[in-house]
Amino acid sequence: MAHLFDIIYESFCNNSREGMIIFDTTGRIINANDKAKEIFGYSNKKIIQEKIEDLIDKKNHTALWEICNALLIGKTNHRNI
């Protein structure tokens, strides 16, 4: 039986007009909502096999990981990084 949080989370992600991608600390994509799949042109099975770096221009890789690392230590506003 799904927990209420899981149901709310799934509903939020799947009904968002924004693309949402969840990836682990190595950059491996573990989930993506339908809008993200549409934006990047992937099926669910294919996007789960990718790394986040494969979807983002190389010039933005450093900024991506700086933002991720800041979020992991509790900074929530990437503009202040």
N, C-alpha and C positions, 0 to 999 in steps of 0.2 A: 504494500500500500504506500502510495506516495505521500510524503510529508507536505503539509500546507505550504511551507517555505518553497519547496521544489515546484509545486504547482504555480505559486505566485511568480516565482523566478522565470519559469518556462513561459508563462503567459506574458510577462513583461518583455522578455527577449523576443519572443516570436511575434509580438504585436507592435514592436518598435518600428518606426519609420527610419531609424538609423541602423547602419550595419554594425553588428557586435560580434567580435571574435574573442574567444577565450583561449589562451595558450599557456603552456607550463613554463617553468623557469629556463628551459632550454630553447624555447621558441616554437615548440611543436604545438600545432593547433589541435585543441581537444574538443572544441565546439564552436559553432558559428550559426547565427540566426539566418533566416531566409533572405533578408535584405543584404547581408554581407555576401552570401553566396551569389546573389543577383549582381551585386556591384563587381565582384571579381570573376564572375562567369564560371563558377565551380558547382559541381554537384556536392551533396553532403559527403559522400564517400571520398571524393577526390580532395576536398578542402581539408578534411581531417588528416590526410596523409602529408600535408604541406607544412612548411615552417613559415612563421610570420615574416621572416626576411624575404621569402620568395614572393610575397605579395607587395612588398614595399620597395620603392626606389632605393638603391644602394646608398645614395647620399644621405638618406634619412635613418639609416640603421643605428648610428651612434646616438642620435636624439631619441629614438625609440627606446633603447636600453637605458638611457639616462632617466627617462620618464618612468619606466618600469621599476628601476632600482629605487627611485625616489618614492614611488607609491609603496613599495615593500617596506620602507622604513617610516612610513606614516605621513609623508608629504602628499597632500591630496590636490594641490593646485600646481599643475605642471608649469605654469607661467612663472612660478617663483623658483624654479630649479636653476 
